[in-house]
Amino acid sequence: MNIPLQPNIRLILCILLFGAVLSPEHADAQPGGNKKTFNHIITSITGDLNKDKLPDSVVVLQDTADNNAPYRLQIFFKNVHAGYRLVIQNDSAIEAEFPNGKDGFLTGTKFSAISIKKGVLAINTELLRGWYEYKFRYQNGYFALIGFTQTYSDGHGISTQTDLNVSTGILLETIMRYDTDEVVSNTKKKIKINPLPDLKGFTPFSTTLY
């Protein structure tokens, strides 16, 4: 998926991408001596993430040469005087486009978009019959997972919506018939999550909750 980039950040992206691709610290070795080449820009956004009133940058890259076509998420904080500094690089926060290989079974999962609202970074992914979203906020020196929402259907008239406020530990789950709008069940639970998961090494669905 190619999302149009904002004209005012095209030059910034070229500089960031040039550094990310050519810098030895970003050229990750794979078995057999091959290199990961995250040189395809999927999308990018700007917004203040660390409350310093400067436009930070978030970029999603993809290694299209890899059989799984994985994604790389990068977050850059804007420096006060000039330039950007890389603060997060995660190759697992977004599920690969072809988890079973380009000739393998397609799961129907596809990266959709990233957004920044009120300092919160959201990562959205489409499902075959639904979608899910993770929300992260920079606090206490790291990007903490603060929210998870998922909606999906079984293809037989039943849809399930899960909304987990990771910060408060409140989990809401609603099951309903989407053909009649009948609510089958509403469940509310209190779950203690401490410490909050860190985006730095985050992988979707690494637990039974999120």
C-alpha positions in Angstrom: 0.0 0.0 0.0 1.4 3.3 -1.0 0.1 6.4 0.9 0.9 9.9 -0.5 3.5 11.7 1.5 3.1 15.2 2.7 5.2 17.5 0.4 6.9 19.3 3.3 8.5 16.2 4.6 9.7 14.5 1.4 13.2 16.0 1.8 13.3 14.9 5.4 12.3 11.4 4.4 15.0 11.2 1.8 17.6 12.1 4.3 16.3 9.7 6.9 16.0 6.9 4.5 19.4 7.5 3.0 20.9 7.3 6.5 18.8 4.2 7.5 19.8 2.3 4.4 23.5 3.1 4.2 24.4 3.4 7.9 26.0 0.2 9.2 23.9 0.2 12.3 20.8 -0.1 10.2 22.1 -2.7 7.7 21.1 -5.8 9.6 22.8 -9.0 8.6 20.7 -12.1 7.7 21.9 -15.7 7.5 24.1 -16.3 4.5 25.5 -12.8 4.5 22.4 -11.1 3.0 21.3 -7.7 4.2 17.9 -6.4 5.2 17.1 -3.6 2.8 14.2 -1.6 4.2 14.5 0.9 1.3 10.8 1.2 0.3 8.9 4.0 2.1 5.3 2.9 2.8 4.1 6.0 4.7 5.2 8.7 7.1 3.6 11.2 9.4 4.7 14.1 11.7 3.5 15.2 15.0 4.6 16.1 18.5 5.2 12.8 20.5 7.3 14.0 23.4 5.5 17.2 24.3 8.3 19.6 23.3 6.2 21.3 20.6 8.5 20.1 17.8 7.3 18.0 14.8 8.6 14.5 15.4 8.6 12.0 12.5 7.3 8.4 12.2 8.2 6.3 9.2 7.1 2.9 8.0 9.6 1.1 5.6 9.3 -2.3 3.9 11.9 -4.8 2.7 10.2 -5.8 -0.6 13.2 -8.1 -1.5 12.5 -10.3 1.5 10.2 -13.3 1.0 8.1 -12.2 3.9 8.1 -8.4 3.0 8.5 -7.3 6.6 8.0 -3.7 7.8 10.2 -1.5 9.9 8.8 1.2 12.1 11.1 4.1 12.9 10.5 7.1 15.2 12.6 10.2 15.1 12.5 13.0 17.6 13.1 16.5 16.1 16.1 18.2 17.5 15.8 21.7 18.9 18.2 23.3 16.5 18.2 21.1 13.4 17.9 17.5 12.3 16.3 14.4 13.8 17.5 11.6 16.0 16.3 8.0 15.8 14.8 6.9 19.1 12.9 3.7 18.1 13.4 1.1 15.5 11.2 -2.0 15.5 11.0 -4.7 12.8 8.2 -6.7 14.6 5.6 -4.0 15.6 3.9 -4.4 12.3 3.1 -7.9 11.0 4.9 -8.8 7.7 2.9 -8.6 4.5 3.6 -12.3 3.7 4.1 -14.1 7.0 4.1 -17.5 5.2 6.2 -16.2 2.3 5.1 -14.7 -1.0 4.0 -18.1 -2.3 2.5 -19.2 1.0 -0.9 -19.1 2.6 -2.3 -15.5 2.9 -3.7 -14.7 6.4 -5.7 -11.6 5.3 -3.8 -9.4 7.6 -2.5 -6.2 6.1 -0.9 -3.0 7.5 -3.3 -0.1 7.1 -2.0 3.2 8.6 -0.3 5.1 11.4 -1.6 8.3 13.0 -0.7 10.7 15.7 -3.5 12.3 17.8 -2.9 14.3 21.0 0.6 12.9 21.2 -0.6 9.2 20.9 0.8 7.0 18.1 -1.7 4.6 16.6 -0.8 1.6 14.4 -3.8 0.2 12.4 -4.0 -3.2 10.7 -6.7 -4.6 8.5 -8.0 -8.2 9.0 -9.9 -10.3 6.5 -13.1 -9.6 8.5 -12.1 -6.7 10.8 -9.2 -4.6 12.0 -7.1 -3.9 15.1 -5.3 -0.9 16.5 -2.5 -0.4 19.0 -1.9 2.9 20.7 1.4 4.1 22.2 2.3 7.2 24.3 5.7 8.5 25.2 5.9 8.6 28.9 8.6 7.8 31.6 11.2 7.8 28.9 9.7 5.2 26.6 6.8 4.5 24.3 4.2 2.6 26.4 1.3 0.6 25.1 -1.8 2.3 26.4 -4.6 0.9 24.3 -5.6 -2.0 22.1 -8.8 -2.3 20.1 -9.9 -5.2 17.8 -13.1 -5.9 15.9 -13.5 -9.1 13.8 -16.3 -11.4 12.6 -16.5 -15.1 12.3 -18.1 -14.9 8.9 -21.3 -16.5 10.3 -23.1 -13.6 11.7 -21.1 -13.1 14.9 -18.8 -10.1 15.5 -16.5 -9.5 18.5 -15.2 -6.2 19.7 -12.4 -6.0 22.2 -11.3 -2.7 23.8 -8.5 -2.8 26.3 -7.4 0.3 28.1 -3.9 -0.9 29.0 -3.3 2.1 31.3 -6.3 1.4 33.5 -6.5 -2.3 32.9 -10.2 -2.1 31.9 -11.1 -4.8 29.3 -14.4 -4.5 27.5 -15.7 -7.2 25.2 -18.9 -7.1 23.2 -20.2 -10.0 21.2 -23.1 -9.4 18.9 -24.9 -10.6 15.8 -24.1 -8.2 13.0 -27.0 -9.4 10.9 -29.6 -8.4 13.5 -27.6 -6.0 15.8 -28.5 -8.3 18.8 -26.0 -8.0 21.6 -25.1 -11.6 22.7 -22.9 -10.6 25.6 -21.1 -7.7 27.3 -18.1 -8.4 29.5 -16.1 -6.0 31.6 -12.9 -7.1 33.4 -10.2 -5.4 35.5 -6.7 -6.6 34.6 -3.5 -5.5 36.1 -0.8 -4.8 33.5 2.5 -3.5 35.0 4.8 -2.4 33.6 3.1 -1.2 30.4 4.6 -2.9 27.3 7.4 -1.1 25.5 7.2 -0.4 21.8 10.9 -0.9 21.5 10.6 -4.7 21.4 6.8 -5.0 20.8 5.2 -7.8 18.7 1.4 -7.9 18.1 -0.5 -10.6 19.8 2.5 -11.7 21.9 0.0 -12.4 24.8 -3.6 -13.7 25.0 -4.8 -10.2 25.7 -3.2 -8.0 23.0 
